[in-house]
Amino acid sequence: MKMYEIYNKWPTIAKKSFELNIEKIKIQKIDHIVFAGMGGSGAIGDVFASILSKTSIHTTIVKGYNLPKTVNKNTLVVIISVSGDTKETFEILKLANKTKCKIIAFSSGGKVEKFCISNNLEFRKIEKIHSPRASFPIFLYSILKVLQPILPINDKEIYDSIKQLQKTFLKISTNNISKTNIALELAKWITEIPIIYYPFGFESAAIRFKNSLQENSKTHVICEDVLETTHNGIVAWEKKSKIKPILLKGTNDHIKTKERWKIMKKYLKFKKIDYREIESPKGGILSKLVNLIYILDYTSIYYAVKNNTDPSPVKAIDFFKSELKK
């Protein structure tokens, strides 16, 4: 099945995944959650960190081999590896098992499943669809179901995000090739290296867009926080550049963030720099993030097609994996 065919099914996959008969966790007294995962799996942890950002639960994202030293009995380590064989994530699982922390792992099988079974650790098996990045909705919404008891999110918010996905699908899918398709129009506009500016809370969507453009479109991408860039990165625009600025905006960004957006757009216009804005749909943080990701992932596929690039193979990653086995 081609990648775009999977993306056309994202709203249906999301709904079915959340309604799976999968056991929820019964863990209590958690004040720290570590999400460990790389690539497409790591993007899922980024979304959960955004969801938890306004709670008293501290979150840590691990994309590498090092487990935080602050991990203790009140820590939950969440292992996410779509393949089940990601080297960095598997090492984190083994390190976590040597501590007193609580652990739950999600994968389609592999070493992660075997380790969890042999060590009597909580594990949930989730089907991989096409590739880790295309498997985003099945993993995200299945994990939402499992972790819901400790998340500040209810069924209504989750179903609202799915309903919005259905609306977004009608606008951006391959069934709509008109100028109303914002993903297609953005892909047409990108001609050089894009730079993605994002506000607080939208880092997960921005990183996911960067990763998807890199993997699907095989192109270089820059990604910066809008507040931080007004203290340094904005200076680069004093010289002419072929970089293409993309502004990811929330419908209810912080008042000070809105102020920065206004000034930044004024400066870009003053310098006669063409830019594009992509605004999130209305709704809760989950709905905003997954729909932004849906729009931007589709942009990366359209951009790949535009450049006669097959979005599926990732030969460079295959090379690295083959070298790591030596």
SEKOLLUM-480623 format. One line per 8 residues: number of its first residue (from 1); their letters; for each residue x, y, z of N, C-alpha, C, CB. Coordinates in steps of 0.1 Angstrom, whole numbers, always signed. Atoms other than C-alpha are relative to their C-alpha. Glycine has a CB too. Layout:
REM SEKOLLUM-480623
NUM) A) X,Y,Z,X,Y,Z,X,Y,Z,X,Y,Z | ...
This chain:
REM SEKOLLUM-480623
1) MKMYEIYN) +8,-12,+0,+0,+0,+0,+9,+13,+0,-10,+0,+12 | -8,-12,+0,+13,+34,-9,-2,+9,+12,-3,+8,-13 | +1,-7,-12,+20,+59,+18,-12,+10,+1,+13,+9,+2 | +11,-10,+0,-6,+85,+8,-14,-8,+3,-2,+7,-14 | +13,+7,-3,-33,+57,+10,-1,-3,+15,+1,-14,-7 | +0,+1,-14,-23,+52,+46,-5,+13,+7,+14,-4,+6 | +4,-13,-5,-26,+89,+53,-15,+3,-2,+9,+11,-7 | +15,-3,+3,-61,+90,+37,-8,-7,+11,-3,-6,-14
9) KWPTIAKK) +7,+8,-10,-71,+65,+65,+3,+4,+14,+3,-15,-2 | -4,-4,-13,-56,+84,+94,-12,+2,+10,+8,+12,+0 | +11,-2,-9,-90,+95,+109,-7,-13,+4,-11,+9,-7 | +6,+13,-3,-104,+60,+107,+9,-8,+9,-3,-8,-13 | -10,+7,-8,-72,+45,+121,+0,+5,+14,+14,+1,-6 | +0,-7,-13,-73,+70,+150,-12,-5,+8,+0,+15,-1 | +12,+4,-8,-108,+61,+160,+0,-15,+4,-13,+3,-9 | +0,+15,-3,-104,+23,+157,+11,-2,+11,+4,-7,-12
17) SFELNIEK) -11,+2,-9,-71,+26,+177,-4,+3,+15,+12,+8,-4 | +4,-4,-13,-87,+45,+206,-11,-9,+6,-5,+14,+0 | +11,+9,-4,-116,+20,+207,+4,-14,+1,-11,+2,-10 | -6,+13,-1,-93,-10,+208,-3,-5,+14,+14,-1,-3 | +1,+6,-13,-99,-34,+237,+14,-3,+5,-9,-14,-1 | -13,+1,-5,-66,-27,+252,+1,+5,+15,+10,+9,-8 | +1,-2,-15,-59,-27,+290,+7,+13,+3,+7,-11,+7 | -6,-13,-4,-53,+7,+306,+9,-3,+12,-11,+10,+5
25) IKIQKIDH) -10,+1,-12,-25,+12,+332,-8,+2,+13,+12,+9,-2 | +6,-2,-14,-33,+10,+369,+10,+6,+9,-5,-13,+5 | -11,-6,-8,-2,+29,+380,-4,+13,+6,+12,+2,-9 | +3,-12,-7,-5,+56,+406,+12,+6,+6,-10,-3,+11 | -10,-7,-7,+16,+81,+425,+12,+3,-10,+5,-7,+12 | -11,-3,+10,+36,+93,+394,+2,+15,+0,-4,-5,-14 | -3,-14,+1,+53,+127,+394,+10,+3,-11,+5,+6,+13 | -10,-1,+11,+77,+121,+365,-2,-10,-10,+15,+0,+6
33) IVFAGMGG) +2,+10,+11,+72,+105,+331,+11,+2,-10,-14,+1,-6 | -11,+0,+10,+101,+97,+308,-6,-7,-13,+13,-7,+5 | +4,+6,+13,+92,+91,+271,+12,-2,-8,-10,+10,-8 | -12,+4,+7,+119,+72,+253,-4,-5,-14,+8,-10,+7 | +3,+5,+14,+118,+68,+215,+8,+9,-10,-15,+1,-3 | -7,-7,+10,+135,+78,+183,-8,+2,-13,+13,-8,-3 | +7,-2,+12,+123,+92,+150,-15,+1,+1,+3,-12,-9 | +15,+0,+0,+86,+85,+143,-5,-4,+13,-5,-9,-11
41) SGAIGDVF) +5,+4,-13,+83,+68,+177,+3,+11,+10,+8,-13,+5 | -3,-11,-9,+100,+98,+194,-10,+11,-1,+13,+5,-2 | +9,-11,+3,+75,+122,+178,-13,-2,+9,-4,+0,-14 | +12,+3,-8,+47,+104,+198,+3,+5,+14,-3,-15,+0 | -3,-4,-14,+65,+111,+231,+0,+15,+0,+14,-4,+3 | +1,-15,+0,+68,+148,+220,-14,+5,+2,+6,+5,-13 | +14,-4,-2,+30,+150,+217,-5,-1,+14,-9,-8,-10 | +4,+3,-14,+25,+135,+251,+6,+11,+10,+4,-14,+5
49) ASILSKTS) -7,-10,-8,+50,+160,+266,-8,+13,-1,+14,+2,-4 | +8,-12,+2,+29,+188,+251,-13,-1,+8,-3,+3,-14 | +12,+2,-8,-3,+174,+266,+2,+1,+15,-6,-14,-4 | -3,+0,-14,+13,+171,+300,+6,+13,+5,+9,-12,+4 | -8,-12,-4,+30,+205,+299,-7,+9,+10,+2,+8,-13 | +6,-9,-9,+4,+223,+320,-4,-8,+13,-12,+6,-6 | +3,+8,-13,+2,+196,+348,+12,+0,+9,-3,-15,-4 | -11,+0,-10,+23,+190,+379,+9,-12,-3,-6,-1,+14
57) IHTTIVKG) -8,+11,+3,+38,+159,+363,+12,+5,-9,-8,-11,-7 | -12,-4,+8,+74,+165,+351,+2,-10,-11,+12,+1,+9 | -2,+9,+11,+81,+151,+317,+14,+2,-6,-10,+2,-11 | -13,+0,+6,+114,+142,+301,+0,-8,-13,+11,-6,+9 | -1,+7,+13,+120,+133,+264,+14,-6,-1,-4,+9,-11 | -13,+6,+2,+148,+108,+258,+1,-5,-14,+3,-11,+10 | -3,+4,+14,+162,+105,+223,+15,-3,-1,-4,+10,-11 | -14,+4,-1,+194,+86,+229,+2,-11,+10,+9,+12,+5
65) YNLPKTVN) -3,+12,-9,+211,+62,+253,+0,+3,+15,+14,-5,-4 | -1,-3,-14,+210,+81,+286,-13,+2,+7,+8,+13,+1 | +12,-1,-8,+184,+77,+312,+2,+10,+11,-4,-14,+7 | -2,-10,-11,+179,+107,+336,+3,-6,+13,-12,+9,+1 | -3,+5,-13,+195,+103,+370,-11,+2,+10,+13,+6,+5 | +11,-3,-10,+163,+117,+386,-10,-11,+0,-6,+13,-5 | +10,+11,+1,+144,+85,+377,+0,-7,+14,+4,-10,-11 | +2,+7,-13,+130,+69,+409,-13,-8,+1,+1,+10,+12
73) KNTLVVII) +12,+8,-2,+101,+49,+423,-13,+7,-5,-1,-5,+14 | +11,-8,+4,+77,+77,+414,+0,+4,-15,-2,+12,+8 | -2,-3,+15,+89,+78,+377,-7,-12,-8,+14,+1,-3 | +5,+9,+10,+71,+61,+348,+8,+2,-12,-16,+1,-2 | -7,+0,+12,+93,+52,+319,-8,-6,-11,+14,-7,+1 | +9,+5,+11,+73,+49,+287,+9,-2,-12,-11,+10,-4 | -9,+4,+11,+92,+30,+260,-9,-1,-13,+7,-14,+3 | +8,+0,+13,+79,+36,+224,+10,-3,-11,-7,+14,-3
81) SVSGDTKE) -8,+4,+12,+95,+17,+195,-9,-8,-9,+13,-9,+4 | +9,+7,+10,+73,+9,+165,+6,-13,-4,-3,+10,-12 | -6,+13,+4,+97,-17,+153,+3,-10,+11,+13,+3,-8 | -3,+9,-11,+106,-30,+187,+15,-3,+0,-7,-12,+0 | -14,+4,+1,+143,-31,+177,+9,+13,+0,+3,-8,-12 | -8,-13,+0,+154,+6,+180,+11,-1,+11,-9,+12,+3 | -11,+3,-9,+189,+3,+196,+0,+10,+12,+13,+2,-8 | -1,-9,-11,+188,+35,+217,-11,-2,+10,-1,+15,-6
89) TFEILKLA) +12,+2,-9,+153,+29,+230,+1,-13,+8,-13,+0,-8 | -2,+13,-7,+161,-8,+238,+10,+2,+12,+5,-10,-10 | -9,-2,-11,+191,+4,+259,-6,+7,+11,+12,+8,-6 | +7,-7,-11,+169,+28,+278,-9,-10,+8,-9,+11,-6 | +9,+10,-6,+145,-1,+285,+8,-8,+10,-7,-9,-10 | -9,+8,-8,+174,-22,+299,+5,+8,+12,+12,-5,-8 | -5,-8,-11,+187,+7,+320,-11,+3,+10,+5,+14,-5 | +12,-3,-9,+152,+15,+334,-3,-12,+8,-12,+4,-8
97) NKTKCKII) +3,+12,-7,+148,-21,+344,+9,-3,+12,+1,-12,-9 | -9,+2,-11,+178,-18,+367,-3,+10,+11,+14,+3,-5 | +4,-10,-10,+161,+11,+386,-13,-5,+7,-2,+14,-6 | +12,+3,-7,+131,+12,+409,-12,+6,-7,+1,+4,+15 | +11,-7,+6,+110,+31,+384,-11,-10,-6,+5,+8,-12 | +10,+8,+6,+78,+18,+368,+2,+1,-15,-15,+5,+4 | -3,+1,+15,+79,+8,+331,-12,-5,-7,+12,-9,-2 | +9,+6,+9,+55,+3,+303,+6,+2,-14,-15,+7,+1
105) AFSSGGKV) -6,-1,+13,+65,-4,+267,-10,-3,-11,+12,-10,-1 | +9,+2,+12,+48,-2,+233,+8,-3,-12,-9,+13,-2 | -7,+3,+13,+60,-18,+201,-8,-10,-8,+14,-6,+3 | +7,+10,+9,+49,-41,+172,+7,-13,+2,+1,+4,-14 | -7,+13,-3,+72,-68,+186,+15,+2,+3,-2,-10,-12 | -14,-2,-1,+109,-72,+183,+7,-3,+14,+4,+13,-4 | -7,+2,-12,+135,-71,+211,-7,+5,+13,+14,+6,-1 | +7,-7,-11,+113,-48,+232,-10,-10,+6,-7,+13,-4
113) EKFCISNN) +10,+10,-5,+85,-74,+234,+6,-11,+7,-8,-5,-12 | -6,+12,-6,+108,-103,+242,+6,+4,+14,+11,-5,-9 | -6,-4,-13,+126,-83,+270,-11,+2,+10,+8,+13,-2 | +10,-3,-10,+94,-72,+286,-7,-13,+5,-11,+9,-7 | +6,+13,-4,+79,-107,+286,+10,-8,+9,-3,-9,-13 | -10,+8,-8,+111,-123,+300,+3,+7,+14,+13,-1,-7 | -2,-7,-12,+113,-96,+327,-13,+4,+7,+9,+13,-2 | +13,-3,-6,+76,-94,+335,-3,+15,+1,-1,-7,+14
121) LEFRKIEK) +3,-14,+0,+72,-58,+325,-12,+3,-8,+12,+8,-7 | +12,-3,+7,+41,-41,+313,+3,+3,-15,-8,+12,+7 | -3,-1,+15,+39,-43,+275,-14,+0,-7,+9,-11,-5 | +11,+0,+9,+13,-35,+249,+5,-1,-15,-9,+13,+2 | -4,+2,+14,+17,-48,+213,-10,+8,-9,+0,-15,-3 | +8,-8,+9,+5,-24,+186,+5,-3,-14,+1,+15,+3 | -3,+3,+14,+4,-31,+149,+8,+12,-7,-12,-3,-8 | -7,-10,+8,+29,-13,+126,-7,+1,-13,+15,-3,-2
129) IHSPRASF) +6,-2,+13,+13,+2,+95,+10,+7,-10,-13,+8,+1 | -9,-5,+11,+37,+7,+65,+14,+4,+6,-6,+12,-6 | -12,-5,-5,+64,+25,+85,-2,+7,+13,+7,+10,-10 | +2,-7,-13,+70,+41,+119,-7,+14,-1,+13,+2,+7 | +7,-13,+1,+60,+76,+107,-14,-1,-5,+8,+9,-10 | +14,+2,+5,+29,+63,+89,-9,-6,+11,-1,-8,-12 | +7,+7,-11,+20,+44,+121,-4,+9,+11,+9,-11,+6 | +2,-10,-11,+17,+76,+141,-14,-1,+6,+1,+14,-6
137) PIFLYSIL) +13,+0,-7,-22,+75,+146,-3,-12,+8,-10,+3,-10 | +3,+12,-7,-24,+39,+156,+7,-1,+13,+3,-12,-9 | -8,+1,-13,+4,+42,+182,-5,+11,+9,+15,+2,-3 | +4,-11,-8,-7,+77,+194,-13,-3,+7,-1,+13,-8 | +14,+2,-6,-44,+68,+200,-1,-13,+8,-10,+0,-11 | -1,+12,-9,-36,+33,+214,+6,+4,+13,+7,-11,-7 | -7,-4,-13,-12,+48,+239,-8,+10,+8,+14,+6,-4 | +9,-9,-7,-37,+75,+247,-10,-8,+8,-8,+9,-10
145) KVLQPILP) +10,+9,-7,-62,+48,+256,+7,-6,+13,-5,-11,-9 | -7,+7,-11,-36,+30,+278,+4,+10,+12,+12,-7,-5 | -5,-10,-10,-22,+61,+296,-11,+10,+5,+11,+8,-6 | +10,-9,-3,-55,+79,+299,-2,+3,+15,-13,-4,-6 | +2,-2,-15,-58,+73,+337,+9,+11,+6,+1,-13,+7 | -9,-10,-6,-28,+96,+343,+2,+12,-9,+14,-7,+2 | -1,-11,+9,-34,+121,+315,-11,+10,+3,-1,-4,-15 | +10,-10,-2,-53,+154,+318,-9,+2,-13,+6,+14,+3
153) INDKEIYD) +8,+0,+12,-76,+145,+289,-11,-10,+1,+9,-3,-13 | +11,+9,-1,-110,+130,+286,-4,-5,-13,-12,+7,+7 | +5,+6,+13,-129,+110,+260,-5,+10,-10,-11,-10,+3 | +5,-11,+9,-146,+141,+246,+11,+7,-8,-8,+10,+8 | -11,-7,+6,-113,+158,+239,+6,-9,-11,+10,+4,+10 | -6,+9,+9,-100,+127,+222,-9,-2,-12,+2,-14,+7 | +9,+1,+12,-131,+122,+200,-1,+13,-8,-14,-5,+5 | +0,-13,+7,-131,+159,+192,+12,+1,-9,+0,+12,+10
161) SIKQLQKT) -12,+0,+9,-96,+155,+178,-2,-9,-12,+13,-4,+8 | +2,+9,+11,-107,+126,+157,-10,+6,-10,-6,-14,+5 | +9,-6,+8,-137,+145,+144,+7,+11,-9,-12,+7,+8 | -7,-11,+7,-114,+174,+135,+9,-6,-11,+8,+8,+9 | -8,+7,+10,-91,+149,+117,-8,-3,-13,+6,-13,+6 | +9,+3,+11,-121,+139,+96,-2,+12,-9,-13,-6,+5 | +2,-12,+8,-127,+175,+86,+13,+4,-7,-4,+11,+10 | -13,-4,+6,-90,+181,+79,+2,-9,-12,+11,-2,+10
169) FLKISTNN) -1,+9,+11,-90,+150,+57,-7,+5,-13,-5,-14,+4 | +7,-5,+12,-116,+165,+34,+7,+11,-7,-14,+4,+4 | -7,-12,+5,-94,+196,+30,+13,-4,-7,+2,+10,+10 | -14,+2,+4,-60,+180,+24,+3,-13,-7,+9,+1,+12 | -2,+13,+6,-64,+145,+10,+2,+1,-15,-11,-10,+4 | -2,+1,+15,-56,+134,-25,-13,+1,-8,+7,-12,-4 | +13,-2,+6,-93,+137,-32,-3,+15,-3,-11,-6,+9 | +2,-15,+3,-90,+175,-32,+13,+6,-5,-4,+7,+13
177) ISKTNIAL) -12,-6,+6,-64,+189,-56,-2,+15,-4,+5,-8,-12 | +3,-14,+3,-78,+224,-56,+8,+9,+8,-15,+3,+2 | -8,-10,-8,-63,+256,-42,-5,+1,+14,-1,+14,-7 | +4,+0,-14,-83,+250,-10,+8,-10,+8,-15,-3,+1 | -8,+10,-7,-59,+222,-1,+13,+7,+5,+4,-12,-10 | -11,-8,-5,-35,+240,+22,+13,-8,+1,-3,+5,+15 | -12,+8,+0,-11,+211,+24,+7,+0,-14,-3,-14,+5 | -5,+0,+14,-8,+209,-14,+6,+14,-4,-11,-4,-9
185) ELAKWITE) -5,-13,+3,-4,+247,-17,+13,+3,+7,-11,+10,+4 | -13,-2,-7,+23,+248,+9,+11,-7,-7,-1,-4,+15 | -10,+8,+7,+42,+220,-9,+4,+7,-13,-6,-14,-2 | -4,-7,+12,+40,+240,-41,+8,+12,+2,-13,+4,-8 | -7,-13,-3,+53,+271,-24,+15,-3,+4,-7,+7,+11 | -14,+3,-5,+84,+254,-9,+9,-3,-12,+0,-12,+10 | -10,+2,+11,+113,+256,-34,+14,-2,+5,-1,+11,-10 | -13,+1,-6,+143,+258,-11,-1,-6,+14,+7,+14,+0
193) IPIIYYPF) +0,+5,-13,+152,+249,+24,-10,+7,+9,+14,+1,+7 | +10,-7,-8,+122,+256,+47,+6,+2,+15,-13,-8,+1 | -3,-2,-14,+127,+271,+82,-14,+1,+7,+8,+13,+3 | +13,+0,-7,+98,+263,+106,+1,+7,+13,-4,-15,+3 | +1,-8,-13,+90,+288,+134,-12,-5,+7,+0,+15,-3 | +11,+6,-8,+68,+275,+162,+0,+7,+14,+1,-15,+2 | +2,-6,-13,+54,+288,+195,+1,-11,+11,-13,+8,+1 | +0,+9,-11,+55,+272,+230,-12,-9,-1,-1,+8,+13
201) GFESAAIR) +11,+10,+1,+34,+240,+230,-1,-7,-13,-12,+7,+3 | +0,+5,+13,+39,+234,+193,+13,-7,-5,-5,+10,-10 | -13,+6,+3,+74,+220,+194,-2,-14,-7,+9,-1,+12 | +2,+13,+6,+61,+185,+187,-4,+0,-14,-10,-8,+9 | +5,-1,+14,+43,+195,+155,+11,+5,-9,-12,+9,+0 | -11,-6,+8,+73,+215,+143,+11,-11,-2,+7,+12,+7 | -10,+11,+1,+98,+186,+150,-5,-11,-9,+4,-5,+14 | +5,+11,+8,+75,+161,+134,+0,+5,-15,-15,-3,+4
209) FKNSLQEN) +0,-5,+13,+72,+184,+103,+14,-1,-6,-5,+15,-1 | -14,+0,+4,+110,+187,+101,+4,-15,-3,+9,+5,+12 | -4,+14,+2,+114,+149,+104,-7,-6,-13,-4,-8,+12 | +7,+5,+11,+87,+142,+78,+5,+5,-13,-15,+3,+1 | -6,-6,+12,+102,+166,+53,+13,-7,-3,+2,+15,+1 | -13,+6,+2,+136,+150,+58,-2,-14,-5,+8,+0,+14 | +2,+14,+4,+123,+114,+55,-8,-2,-13,-6,-8,+11 | +9,+1,+11,+95,+118,+30,+6,+7,-13,-13,+4,+3
217) SKTHVICE) -4,-9,+12,+109,+146,+8,+15,+0,-2,-4,+14,+3 | -15,+0,+1,+147,+140,+14,+5,+14,-2,+4,-9,-12 | -4,-14,+1,+153,+177,+20,+5,+5,+14,-11,+9,-5 | -5,-6,-12,+172,+198,+46,-11,+9,+6,+13,+7,-2 | +10,-8,-6,+150,+216,+71,+6,+7,+13,-12,-8,+4 | -4,-7,-12,+156,+242,+99,-13,+2,+9,+7,+14,-3 | +11,-1,-9,+134,+244,+130,+4,+9,+12,-5,-14,+5 | -3,-9,-11,+133,+272,+156,-12,+5,+8,+8,+12,-5
225) DVLETTHN) +10,-6,-8,+113,+285,+185,-1,+15,-3,+3,-2,+15 | +1,-14,+4,+98,+319,+176,+5,+10,+10,-15,+2,-3 | -6,-10,-9,+107,+336,+208,+15,+0,+1,-6,-4,+14 | -14,+1,+0,+142,+323,+208,+6,+6,-12,+5,-15,+1 | -6,-5,+12,+148,+332,+172,+0,+15,-1,-8,-5,-12 | +0,-15,+0,+139,+369,+179,+11,+5,+8,-14,+5,+5 | -12,-4,-8,+170,+369,+201,+13,-3,-8,+0,-6,+13 | -13,+3,+7,+194,+355,+175,-3,-3,-15,+6,-12,+6
233) GIVAWEKK) +2,+5,+14,+180,+337,+143,-5,+11,-9,-9,-11,+1 | +6,-11,+9,+161,+368,+130,+11,+8,-6,-9,+9,+9 | -11,-8,+6,+195,+385,+124,+4,-6,-14,+12,+0,+10 | -4,+6,+12,+202,+360,+96,-8,+6,-12,-2,-15,+0 | +8,-5,+11,+174,+377,+76,+5,+14,-5,-14,+1,+4 | -5,-13,+5,+195,+409,+73,+7,-2,-13,+10,+5,+11 | -6,+3,+13,+211,+392,+43,-10,-8,-8,+13,-8,+1 | +9,+7,+8,+193,+378,+13,+2,-15,+1,+2,+5,-15
241) SKIKPILL) +0,+14,-2,+184,+342,+15,-10,-7,-8,-1,-4,+15 | +10,+8,+7,+166,+314,-3,-8,-9,+9,+7,-9,-11 | +7,+8,-10,+154,+299,+29,-15,+5,+0,+6,+3,+15 | +14,-3,+0,+116,+297,+31,-7,-1,+14,-8,-10,-10 | +6,+0,-13,+100,+308,+64,-15,-5,+1,+1,+13,+6 | +14,+5,-2,+69,+289,+76,-3,+2,+15,-1,-16,-4 | +4,-4,-14,+51,+302,+107,-12,-9,+5,-5,+14,+1 | +11,+8,-5,+31,+276,+127,-6,+7,+12,+6,-14,+5
249) KGTNDHIK) +6,-8,-10,+6,+295,+148,-12,-8,+6,-5,+13,-6 | +11,+5,-7,-19,+285,+174,-12,+9,+0,+3,-4,+15 | +12,-9,+0,-55,+298,+175,-1,+9,+12,-13,-8,-2 | +0,-8,-12,-49,+310,+210,+13,+0,+7,-11,-5,+10 | -14,-2,-5,-12,+316,+214,+0,+10,+11,+10,+4,-12 | -2,-9,-11,+0,+334,+245,+1,+15,-6,+13,-3,+8 | +0,-14,+4,-5,+372,+242,+13,+6,-4,-6,+9,+10 | -13,-4,+3,+32,+378,+242,+6,-7,-13,+10,-3,+12
257) TKERWKIM) -4,+7,+12,+37,+352,+215,-6,+7,-12,-4,-15,+0 | +7,-8,+11,+11,+370,+193,+7,+13,-3,-15,+2,+4 | -8,-13,+2,+31,+402,+198,+12,-3,-8,+4,+6,+14 | -12,+3,+8,+62,+385,+185,-3,-4,-14,+8,-12,+7 | +4,+4,+14,+44,+370,+155,-3,+13,-8,-13,-9,+0 | +3,-12,+7,+31,+405,+146,+13,+8,-4,-8,+9,+10 | -13,-8,+3,+66,+421,+149,+8,-8,-11,+8,+2,+12 | -8,+8,+10,+82,+392,+130,-5,+1,-14,+0,-15,+5
265) KKYLKFKK) +7,-1,+13,+57,+394,+101,+3,+14,-6,-15,-3,+1 | -3,-14,+4,+63,+432,+100,+14,+1,-5,-2,+9,+12 | -14,+0,+5,+100,+426,+97,+2,-7,-13,+9,-6,+11 | -1,+8,+12,+97,+399,+71,-5,+8,-12,-7,-13,+1 | +6,-8,+11,+75,+422,+50,+9,+12,-3,-14,+5,+4 | -9,-11,+2,+99,+451,+55,+12,-4,-9,+5,+6,+13 | -11,+5,+8,+127,+429,+41,-4,-7,-13,+8,-10,+9 | +6,+6,+12,+104,+417,+13,+3,-15,-1,+5,+7,-12
273) IDYREIES) -2,+14,-1,+107,+381,+24,-14,-7,+0,+8,-4,+13 | +13,+8,+1,+78,+358,+13,+0,-11,+11,-1,-6,-14 | +2,+10,-11,+65,+336,+41,-14,-6,-1,+3,+6,+14 | +13,+6,-1,+36,+313,+48,-4,-3,+15,-1,-13,-8 | +5,+2,-13,+14,+309,+79,-9,-13,+0,-7,+12,+6 | +9,+12,-2,-2,+276,+90,-6,+1,+14,+7,-14,-3 | +6,-2,-13,-27,+281,+118,-7,-13,+4,-10,+11,+0 | +6,+12,-5,-39,+252,+140,-15,+2,+0,+5,-4,+14
281) PKGGILSK) +14,+0,-1,-76,+243,+141,-3,+4,+15,-7,-13,-3 | +4,-3,-14,-96,+254,+172,-1,-13,+8,-13,+8,+0 | +2,+12,-8,-99,+230,+201,+11,-2,+10,-1,-12,-9 | -10,+2,-10,-78,+214,+228,+14,-3,-6,-4,-12,+8 | -14,+2,+5,-40,+208,+226,+1,-12,-8,+9,-1,+12 | -1,+13,+8,-45,+172,+213,-5,+3,-14,-7,-11,+6 | +6,-2,+13,-67,+183,+184,+9,+9,-8,-14,+6,+2 | -9,-9,+7,-44,+212,+175,+12,-7,-5,+4,+11,+9
289) LVNLIYIL) -13,+7,+4,-13,+190,+174,-2,-10,-10,+6,-6,+13 | +1,+11,+10,-26,+160,+156,-5,+5,-13,-10,-11,+5 | +4,-6,+12,-43,+181,+130,+11,+8,-7,-12,+8,+2 | -11,-6,+6,-13,+202,+124,+10,-10,-6,+8,+9,+11 | -9,+10,+5,+8,+171,+121,-6,-7,-12,+2,-11,+11 | +6,+5,+12,-17,+157,+96,+2,+8,-12,-15,-3,+3 | -2,-10,+11,-16,+188,+75,+15,+0,-5,-4,+14,+4 | -14,-2,+4,+22,+191,+76,+6,-13,-5,+8,+4,+12
297) DYTSIYYA) -4,+12,+6,+28,+154,+70,-4,-2,-14,-5,-12,+9 | +5,+1,+14,+7,+155,+39,+8,+10,-9,-15,+4,+0 | -9,-9,+8,+27,+186,+28,+13,-7,-4,+3,+13,+9 | -13,+7,+3,+59,+165,+30,-2,-10,-11,+5,-7,+13 | +2,+10,+11,+43,+138,+8,-2,+7,-13,-13,-8,+3 | +3,-8,+13,+30,+164,-18,+14,+6,-5,-10,+11,+3 | -13,-6,+4,+65,+180,-17,+9,-11,-7,+7,+6,+12 | -8,+11,+6,+81,+146,-24,-5,-3,-14,-1,-13,+9
305) VKNNTDPS) +5,+3,+13,+58,+139,-53,+4,+11,-10,-16,-1,+0 | -3,-11,+9,+64,+174,-67,+15,-1,-5,-1,+13,+8 | -14,+1,+3,+102,+166,-67,+3,-14,-5,+8,+3,+11 | -2,+14,+6,+97,+131,-82,+8,-9,+10,+7,+1,-13 | -7,+8,-10,+108,+115,-49,-10,-10,+6,+6,+10,+11 | +8,+10,-6,+95,+83,-35,+1,+2,+15,+4,-15,-4 | -1,-3,-15,+86,+91,+2,+3,-12,+9,-13,+6,+5 | -1,+12,-8,+88,+55,+14,+14,-4,+4,-7,-11,-7
313) PVKAIDFF) -13,+5,-4,+124,+44,+12,+9,+10,+7,+8,-5,-12 | -9,-9,-8,+150,+58,+37,+13,-7,-1,-5,+2,+15 | -12,+7,+2,+182,+45,+23,+12,+4,+10,+5,+2,-14 | -10,-4,-9,+204,+66,+45,-1,-6,+14,+0,+16,+1 | +2,+6,-13,+188,+53,+77,+3,-15,-1,-15,+2,+4 | -3,+14,+2,+191,+17,+63,+15,-2,+0,-5,-5,-13 | -14,+1,+0,+228,+24,+58,+6,+1,+14,+6,+12,-8 | -5,-2,-14,+233,+36,+94,-3,-13,+8,-7,+12,+6
321) KSELKK) +4,+12,-7,+214,+6,+107,+9,-12,-3,-14,-4,-2 | -8,+11,+4,+235,-18,+87,+14,+1,+6,+1,-1,-15 | -13,-3,-5,+267,-1,+99,+0,-3,+15,+4,+14,-2 | +1,+2,-15,+256,-3,+136,+0,-15,+4,-13,+7,+5 | +0,+15,-3,+252,-41,+133,+14,-6,+0,-9,-7,-10 | -13,+5,+2,+289,-44,+125,+8,+0,+14,+8,+8,-10
